[in-house]
Amino acid sequence: MIHVIIAEDDYRVAGIHEEFIKKIRGVEVVGKALNGKETLELVEETSADLVLLDIFMPDILGIELIKEMRDLKPQLDIIMISAATNKEMIEEAIRKGLFDYIIKPVKMDRFVETIEKYKDTKKTLDEKEEINQSFLDEYFGQAKQRKSNIKETPKGIDPLTLEKIEQIMFEMSEGITAEEMGVKIGASRTTARRYLEHLISEGTCKAELEYGIVGRPERKYHIKRRTS
């Protein structure tokens, strides 16, 4: 169970955020604070994992409250929810370590998406002793960016397989046959040839007929290398 503190000086907004949280399984509100003093008391008295923090509190700026909360509980996570859009203020908040920053007014789907992502991230961090690159890419928002960089391919051509074949070809300075490529990617010669012929149609590689010992012509594929 994820325990959440809502630090928000407007009780009506705090109530809305609490209703949002009730829609998310495995997450519960353990307290609501209307000012900085109450927030620190709740951090000290509860087993909170996460604070939903506003910047403009009546007795202290939320940005200044971050250090005081972390002094009490170093493992505490923070999501800033504020109407503040001042560049310097947001930069300072980010540098102090936030899981996310949501600008008011908050849309429910955006709110729920953020809490669900936090819940999944915390679960992964709690369960694993080692973290792989794919998790870090997802956490830092690189996975979607990488996917968007993958070029579109026609039906029957998987972009990741195509990328792998291109990499193999760059390493094979003497060229490669469809049969040899099939062995390297764990596919049939026919499948490998389909990908290689696609690369020819793109202008990425070329094919030449070479004769083996018994005189049978063999189609060998070479990557087209750039010349300076």
N, C-alpha and C positions, 0 to 999 in steps of 0.2 A: 504493500500500500504506500502510495506517495502522499506525504503530508504537506499541506500548503498553507501559508499565511498570506492573507490579502492585506496589503498596506496601502490604504486608499482613504483620503480625507473626505470623500463624498460617499456617504453610506449607501446612497441609491446605486451608484456605480459599483460599489463593492458587492451589493446584493445581486446585481446583474452578473458579475463575474462568478459569484458563488453558484448561481443557477447554471451557468455554462459548465462549471466543474462537475456539477451533479450529473451531467450527461456523459461523463467520461468514467469508464470503469477503472477501478484500481487507484483512484485519486480522491482525496477528501480534504476539506478545509478544516484546519485545527484551530483557526483563530482569525479575527479581523481586527485591524488596528486603524485608528483614525489619525494618528500622528506618529512621530518618530519615537517618542518615549514608550508608547504602547507597543510599537513594533519590536523594540529591543527587549521588552519584557516577555513578549510572546516567543521570541527567538530563544531566550534563555530558559523559559519554562516548558516549552513543547519540544517534541522530536521532529521539528519541521525539516523537510528536505529542500523546499523551494519557497521563495518569497516572490509574490507578484507585487512589484514596487512602483509607486508613483514618484515622480521627481518632486512635484510641488506639494510638500507636506507643510502643515502650518507652523511647525517648530524647527524644522531642519530640511534642507534639500535632500532628496533621496540619494543623490550622488554621494553626499557626505556620509550618509547613513550606511553605505555599503561597507566601508572599512570597519565601522563599529560593529556591524552584524558579523562580519568575518572574524573579528577579534574574539567574539563570543563562540562562534561556530565556523571554523575554517572551511568545512566541507559544504557549507550552505550554497545553494545555487540561486540565481536571481534572474528573473525576467522583468524587464522594465516595461511598464505600461503607462504611457504619458502622452499628453497633448503637446509636449515640448518638441519643437522641430529645429531649435537653434543648433547650428552645426557644431560649435565649440562644446556645447553642453553634451550633445550626443556622443561626440568623439571622446570626451572625458569619461562618460559612462561606459562606453565600450572598452576603453583601456583598463577599467577597473574590473572587468571580467563579468560579462553577461552571457546567459545562454541565448537570449533573444531580446529584441526591442520592438514593441508594438505601439504604433501611434493611435491615439484615441481619435474618434470613437472606434471602438473595437468591434469588428464583425465576428459573429459567432464562429463561422467556419475557419477563419484565420486563428482565432483563439484556440479552438479545439485542436487544430492541426499542430500548433506549437506545443501544447501540453502533451499530445500523443507522441510527438517526436521526442520530447523530453523524457517521457515515461520509457520509451523504447531505448533511448540512449543510456539512461541510468541502469536499466535492466542489463544491457550488454556490458557496461562497465563493471557492474557488481558481479556478474557471472564469469567473465573471462579474465584469465591471468595475463594473456597477451592480446594485443589489438592488431588486426591486420590493416593493410592499406585501404581496402575497399570500405571498411568502416570509417576510417578517417576521411576518405574522399566524400562519403555521404554526410558526415558530420560537418565538414567545412564547405559543403555545397559544391564540390568539384565533380561529383558523379554525373549530375544533370548536364554540366558544362561539357564533360567529355562525350556524353551521348550525343549532344547537339553537334559535336565536331565530326561525328562519324558520317561519312558520305552516304547518300541514298544509293541503293543498289537494286537491280531488277529482281524479279521473282526467281527464286532458286539460287541466289547468290547471297550468302550470309556475310554482312560487312566485317564481322570479327574474324571469320575464317579467311576472308579475302586479305585482311590486314596481316594475318599470320603468314599467308602465302607470299605476300610481297616482302615481308621481312626475311623469309627463307631465301627468296631469290636474290636479295641484296647480298646475302652471305655466300651464295654460290656463284663465284666469279666465272666458272667454266660452263654455266648453264645447267639445266635440269630437265629431265623428261617427265611426262605426265605420270608414268609408273613410279618413278623415284619420288615425285612430289606426293603421290598417294600414300606411299609408305611413311613419309615424314609427317603427314597430317592425319594418318589413320583413316584414310578413305580409299575408295576404289579409284582405278586409273581414269575411269569415265568421269567421275566427279572432279578429280583434280584437273583433267583436261578442260572441263567446262569453265572452271575458274581461270585457268591460264589463258584460254581463248578470250574470256571476258577482259582480261588485262591487255591483251593485244588490241581489242576493240577500243579500249580507253587510250591506247598509245603508250601504256606503261611498260610493256615488254614486246619483244619480237621473237619470232620462231625461225629456226633454220633446219634444213634437212642434213643430217649427218649419217654416214654409213658405218655400220658396225663391222665386225670381223667377217661375218658371213655375207656381207654386202646388202643386208636389209636396211633401207633408209629409216631413220629414226628422227622424229620431230623433237628438237631440243629448244627449250625456252630460255631466253636471256633477258634480264632486266635492262631497260634503257637508262644508262647512266648519264647524268648531266656533265657536260664538258665546260670547263672554265674558259 
